[in-house]
Amino acid sequence: MKKLLIYSEGGTFGMGHVVRCLCLADELVRRGASVEFITDPAERVGFARIANSPYPCHDLTTDLPDGFDGCLIDVEKYPGTETLEKFKNKYNRLIIIGGVSYPPLVSGDGLCDLQIYQGELFDYQETNRSLNGTKYLIVDPAYAECRQNVDGPIVVTQGGVDPYRMTERVVMSLVGLDWRMTVIRGVAREELRVAAPENFDIINAPDSLRPYFDGASLAIVATGMSCYEALAAGVPCLLINISPDHERTAVELERRGCAWNMGQWHEFNGDILRARVLHLLAHLDELTRMGAAGRALVDGRGVGRVAEKIMTLSHNLPQGLSR
């Protein structure tokens, strides 16, 4: 495929969908494709991020644009059969990026030519029409160039939106620790209702977390794309989850030795989080081991693998699925 339309949204619960699609768009362009976006202007946060990118952006509320070889859909919730049929009938190929709330679409419905899972990473098998597993995680390859520093700052980020204001609760639990902290507030940020001490650096809505994960010792993040970026950077994670599905992933990441699951957001206990941080700061060898496990799990090359599959999709579809 040479010309691809990407439908993505970000704003209600997070910006991970938009961020990974922009990363994928960059990789597709490097491989000779032409990419444009389509989104709903009502999703103001994601719309603004795409509008500030190099890519043309179409309005989802108007007619679908012509002239594309295929369409990639990556949105927060399952778009539904009617929406998928609309895009499938308009474009030659339909690719789904999905995880939480996305059932396996590739087993016989005929709508999805390729599905790439980015959440609930350990549930589905890889097939000739679906890609699953950490080797297909879409993160900026530059994260793999970061260095872990066990004496470096602790990074706090609860995603681009932080719908439950967990950033503030995490900061309150860490006040008084004698360690450098970097607190990332998302694009939908609100002022913290607690005064941050001098050892807290407050960063507002950066385009990338890479400069802050580079040289960090530990990250306290919401389970999602920010977590995978941290793992690619070799930074261990303490994970706070906004859904039971995210917690299932956090439990598996803990089992694999690169993160600790801190439970769902409504069960958050600042004392437990503080105790876990103090434990890790007193056992820097554990931080080193967890960082290495994260790099082994997320190598940063997933976006290239996904882009390669998309670019060759028309040549390797099962018989009878070509249009």
N, C-alpha and C positions, 0 to 999 in steps of 0.2 A: 504494500500500500504506500502511496506517495503523498496523499493528502488526507489528513485525519482531523476530525472534529472531536473535541473533548468537552463533555458535559460534566461539570463538577460544581459543587456548592460548598460553602463553608460559612459558619456563623452561629447556628443554633447550639451545637454542642462542641464544635471544634473546627480548626482550620487544617487538620491533617489531610483531608481529601484534596483541598486546593494545593497545598504545599507539595504533596507527592505528585500530583498531576503536572504541576509546573516543572518539577524535576524530571519527570518522564518526558515532557514536551521537549526539554533541552536535549535529552539523549536522542529522541527521535529525529530532531533537526540535525544533530551531529551525524546521523546515519542517512541523511538525504531527504527526509520527509518534510512536508509543509504542515504546520499545525495551527489551528485556530480553536477558540473556546466558545462555549455557549453556557449561559447561566441565568438564573432568575435575579433581576435587580433587587427584588425584595430581600434577598440574602445579602444585605449591604456590606458586611465585613468581607465575605468572599468575593463579591463583585468588585469591591475596591482593590483587593489584592491582585485580581486578574487584570483589571483595567490598568494597573501600574506596571504590568509585565510587558514584555515585547510583543505579546501575542494579541491579534485582533480578537474581540469578544462580541458575540452576538447575544441578542436579547431572547431568552427562552419563551417569553410571552407573545412573541410574534411568530411568523411562519419560519419553519426550519430552513436554513440556507441550503442552496444547491451546490453541487460540484465536489462532493467529498467521497472518497473511496470507502471510508468506514467511520464509525463513531465509537468512542470510548465513553462509558458512563461510570462515574464515581461520585455517588451522593450518599448522604447520611442514612437514609432509609431505603428499603427495597422499593424500586420505582413502580412496580406493578406491571402486570402483563400488558395492559392497554398502552402504557408508555413505551414499553419495550417493542411492541408491535409497530407503534408509530415510527420509532427510529429504525427498526429493521426494514420496514417497507420503504423508507426514504434512502437508506444507505446500503452499501454493498456488504459490509461486515459490521457486526455488533460485538463489542468487547466490554466485559463487565469487570470492574475492580471493586471487590467487596469483601466484607468479613462479617462483623457483627450485624445481625438482622438480615443477612443475605443467605437464603437457602441455596443449595447446589442447583444451579440453573441449567447445567450443561448435560443433564442426563435425559435427553429425549424430547425436550420441548421445542427444539429447532430454532429458537430465537437467538441464543447466545452462541457465537462462534468460538469464543475463548473467555474463560473466567479466571481472574487472578486474585487469589485470596490474600488479604493483608491483615486480617484479624482472626481470632479463634484459630491460630496458626496450626493447630495440631489435630484438627478434626477430620479433614478431607484429604483424600489421596490425590497425587498428581496423575493426570491422564493426558491424552493427546488433545483434549479440549479444556483442560484446567491446569493451572499452575498453583501449587501450594507448598508452603514451607518457607523457612527463613532465608533461603537462597534467592527468593523472589521478592524480598522486602524492598520497597522503593524508597531509598534514602539517597541524599546527595553523596556521591563517592568521596567528596572532600572530607567527610566525617572520619573516614578510615585513616586519614593523614594526621588526625589529632593525637596528642600524647596525653596519657594519664599521668597525673602528678598527685601522689597520695598526700602531699603537703599543700595541695592547691585548694581553692575555694570550693564550698558546697554550692551547687546550683539548685535553685528552687524554681520550677516552672510547672504550672498546672494547665498548660495548653494555651492556645490562642484565644480562647473564650472564657474558660474557667467558670462554668455556669453556676457552681455552688460556692464560689468565693473561698476555695480551699487555700489559695495562696496566703490569704490573711491568717487562716488558722494554723498553717504550717509555720509562718513567721512567728506567731505568738508562742509556739511551742519551742522555738529555737532561741528566743531572746535570752541573753545571759551566757551563751556558749562562747568561749574564747576561740573563735575560728572565723575566717573570712567567709562571708556569704554573698552570693550573687542571686538576686531575686528578679525573675523575669515576669513582667506583667504583660498580659496579652492585649490584643487590639481592642477588646471590649472592656478594658481595665476600668476599675474604680479606685478611688484613693483608699489606701490602707487605713483602717481605723485604729491602728496601733502604730506608735512612733517607732520607726526602725532605728536601732542603734547605729553608731558610727561604723561598725564592722559589717554592715549590710549595704551592698551596692544595689540600687534599684534601677533596673533597665526597663524602658518602656517599648514594647512591641517591636523588637528587632526583626529584620527580614530573615535572619538565620540565627540558629542557636550555636552554630559552629564556633564562633569566637569565644563563647562562654564555656562550652564543653572542652575546648582545647586547654589542657592544663588543669582541669578540674579533678577533684578527688572523689566526688560523690554527687549524684543527682537525685533530688526528690521530685518525682514527676507523676503526672497522670498517665495511666496505662494508655498507650496509643503511639502515634508516630514519633512523638518527642522521646519516648522511651527507646524506640528502636534506633533513633539518631544517637542517643547517648551510648547505647551498647556498641554501635559501630565505632564510636569514638573511644571505646575502652573504658567508659565511665560506669561503675556499678549504679544500680537504681534502687531506691525505695519507692514502691508503687502504690498509688492511691487510685481507686477504681470508681468510675461513675455508673457501672452497671454490673450485674452478675456475670455477663459474658466476658467483660474485661477482667473480672477477678479470676475467672477460669484461666485466662491467658497468664495473668500474674502468678498464679499458683504454679503453672508449668515453667515459667521463666525462673521462679525460685528453685524449682526442682533441678533445673539445668545449671544452677550455680552462679547466675549473673545478676540476680535481683532478690529483693525481699518484698513479699506481699504484705502491705499494711492494711488490707481490707477495703471495704466499700466506704465511700465518702461519708455516709450517714452514720457509720460506726467509728469514725475517726477518733483516735485517742492520742492527744498531743504528748502525754507522758510516755506512752509506749514508743512513739516516734522518736522522742528525745533520747530515750534509753537506747534505742537501736543505733542512733547516730553516735552516741557516746561510746557504745561498744565498738563500732567500726573504727572510730578515731583512735581507740586504744589498741586496735589490732590491724595495723596498716598492712600486714601481710595478707589479711583476708581481703582487704580492698584490692590489692594487687591481683590476687587469684580471681576475684569476681570480675575485674576489668578484663583479664585475659579470656575468661569464659564468654564475656559479652562479645568480644572481637571474634572469637571462634564461631559464635552463633550468627552474627550479622557482619558480613565481611565488606559491606558497602558496594558490592558489585551487582546487587540484585536488579537495579534499574537497567543495567546493560543487558542482563539476561531477558528481562521482560521486553525491552525494546526490540531485541533480536527476534523474539517470538512473534511480536506484532508485525514487524517488517516482512517476515516470511510467511505470514498467516495464509495468504492466498495460495501458497504452494504446498501446504501440508495439511489441509483440511481432509477429514475422512471423506471417502467417496460418497457422492450424493449431497454434500453440504455446500458445494460451490454454487455461486449464483451468477 
